[in-house]
């Protein structure tokens, strides 16, 4: 069985710092619209979805490389398991239905900038950041609000 290689590749520090900052934001932000239970569920679901998409679509078709293409480790854990989940939780905590498109556009732009920086620090290779725009848009505009409604249904 192959062991994860936690060798620190070029740009490893970027997802490490970003993950630490986003985790601190999630832990210390005032919980205005989302509970700890909803944070827990959202964190797990989003992390799972991102890993599954990477394993079933991105990796087999070799869309991009993170660090050394022959090794996986710390950067993947942070980029797939922590950062998207934190952004989703922060989004849902700020999201208001009457200002939906403001929050959707803001978080799509933030996500694209953070992804672009992943490319610029040399961690993500062979990737065009614009390819993610439809995915970010669907996630923020439709999936995350639906998921929160789904989690909340049948609650007393």
C-alpha positions as CSV (number, residue, x, y, z in Angstrom):
1,X,0.0,0.0,0.0
2,X,1.3,3.4,-1.0
3,X,2.0,5.8,1.9
4,X,1.2,9.5,1.4
5,X,4.3,11.6,0.8
6,X,4.1,14.7,2.8
7,X,7.2,16.2,1.1
8,X,6.9,19.9,0.9
9,X,6.7,20.7,-2.8
10,X,6.9,24.1,-4.4
11,X,4.1,26.4,-3.1
12,X,3.1,24.0,-0.2
13,X,3.0,27.0,2.1
14,X,0.1,28.7,0.3
15,X,-2.6,26.1,1.1
16,X,-1.1,25.6,4.6
17,X,-1.5,29.3,5.4
18,X,-4.8,29.7,3.6
19,X,-6.2,26.6,5.4
20,X,-5.1,27.9,8.8
21,X,-6.6,31.3,8.2
22,X,-9.9,29.9,6.9
23,X,-10.2,27.4,9.8
24,X,-9.7,30.3,12.2
25,X,-12.4,32.3,10.5
26,X,-14.8,29.3,10.7
27,X,-14.1,28.7,14.4
28,X,-14.3,32.4,15.4
29,X,-16.8,34.0,13.1
30,X,-20.1,34.9,14.7
31,X,-22.5,32.1,13.8
32,X,-25.3,34.3,12.3
33,X,-27.1,31.9,10.0
34,X,-25.5,28.5,10.5
35,X,-25.1,26.2,13.5
36,X,-22.2,24.0,14.5
37,X,-24.2,21.0,13.4
38,X,-24.7,22.5,10.0
39,X,-21.0,23.4,9.9
40,X,-20.1,19.9,10.7
41,X,-22.3,18.4,8.0
42,X,-21.4,20.9,5.4
43,X,-17.7,20.5,6.1
44,X,-17.9,16.7,5.6
45,X,-20.2,16.8,2.5
46,X,-18.2,19.4,0.6
47,X,-14.8,17.7,1.5
48,X,-16.2,14.4,0.3
49,X,-17.6,15.8,-3.0
50,X,-14.4,17.6,-3.8
51,X,-12.3,14.4,-3.2
52,X,-14.8,12.3,-5.2
53,X,-14.7,14.7,-8.2
54,X,-10.9,14.7,-8.1
55,X,-10.7,10.9,-7.9
56,X,-13.4,10.1,-10.5
57,X,-12.9,13.0,-13.0
58,X,-9.8,15.1,-12.5
59,X,-7.3,12.4,-11.8
60,X,-8.3,9.8,-14.5
61,X,-8.4,12.5,-17.2
62,X,-5.2,14.1,-15.8
63,X,-6.6,17.6,-16.0
64,X,-4.0,19.2,-13.7
65,X,-1.1,18.4,-11.4
66,X,-0.6,19.6,-7.8
67,X,3.1,19.6,-6.8
68,X,4.8,16.4,-7.9
69,X,2.3,14.6,-10.2
70,X,3.6,11.2,-8.9
71,X,3.0,12.0,-5.2
72,X,0.1,13.1,-3.1
73,X,0.1,14.5,0.4
74,X,-0.4,17.6,2.4
75,X,-1.2,20.1,-0.4
76,X,-4.0,17.8,-1.7
77,X,-5.5,17.3,1.8
78,X,-5.6,21.1,2.2
79,X,-6.8,22.0,-1.3
80,X,-9.5,19.3,-1.4
81,X,-10.5,18.6,2.2
82,X,-10.1,21.9,4.0
83,X,-10.2,25.0,1.8
84,X,-13.5,24.3,-0.2
85,X,-15.2,23.2,3.0
86,X,-14.2,26.3,4.9
87,X,-15.3,28.6,2.0
88,X,-18.6,26.8,1.9
89,X,-19.3,27.2,5.6
90,X,-18.3,30.9,5.5
91,X,-20.5,31.4,2.5
92,X,-23.5,29.8,4.2
93,X,-23.0,31.8,7.3
94,X,-23.1,35.1,5.3
95,X,-25.7,34.1,2.7
96,X,-29.0,35.9,2.6
97,X,-31.6,35.0,0.1
98,X,-32.5,38.6,-0.7
99,X,-28.8,39.4,-1.5
100,X,-28.2,36.0,-3.1
101,X,-26.5,37.3,-6.3
102,X,-24.2,39.6,-4.4
103,X,-22.9,36.7,-2.3
104,X,-22.7,34.3,-5.3
105,X,-20.7,36.7,-7.4
106,X,-18.4,37.7,-4.4
107,X,-17.6,34.1,-3.5
108,X,-17.2,33.0,-7.1
109,X,-14.6,35.8,-7.5
110,X,-12.9,35.0,-4.2
111,X,-12.7,31.3,-5.2
112,X,-11.3,32.1,-8.6
113,X,-8.7,34.5,-7.1
114,X,-7.6,31.8,-4.5
115,X,-7.4,29.2,-7.2
116,X,-5.4,31.6,-9.5
117,X,-3.0,32.1,-6.6
118,X,-2.6,28.3,-6.3
119,X,-1.4,28.4,-10.0
120,X,0.8,31.5,-9.5
121,X,2.7,30.0,-6.6
122,X,3.5,27.0,-8.8
123,X,1.5,24.4,-6.8
124,X,-1.2,23.7,-9.5
125,X,0.1,23.1,-13.0
126,X,-1.6,22.7,-16.4
127,X,-4.8,24.4,-15.2
128,X,-6.8,27.3,-16.5
129,X,-8.6,28.9,-13.6
130,X,-11.6,29.9,-15.8
131,X,-12.5,26.3,-16.2
132,X,-13.7,26.3,-12.5
133,X,-16.1,29.2,-13.0
134,X,-19.2,27.1,-13.8
135,X,-18.5,24.8,-10.9
136,X,-18.1,27.6,-8.4
137,X,-21.2,29.3,-9.8
138,X,-23.4,26.2,-9.5
139,X,-22.0,25.4,-6.0
140,X,-22.7,28.9,-4.6
141,X,-25.9,29.7,-6.5
142,X,-27.7,26.4,-6.2
143,X,-26.0,23.6,-4.4
144,X,-25.0,25.2,-1.1
145,X,-28.4,26.9,-0.5
146,X,-30.2,23.7,-1.4
147,X,-27.9,21.7,0.9
148,X,-28.6,24.0,3.9
149,X,-32.4,23.7,3.3
150,X,-32.0,19.9,3.1
151,X,-30.1,19.8,6.4
152,X,-32.7,22.0,8.1
153,X,-35.8,20.2,6.8
154,X,-37.7,18.2,9.5
155,X,-35.8,20.0,12.3
156,X,-37.9,20.9,15.3
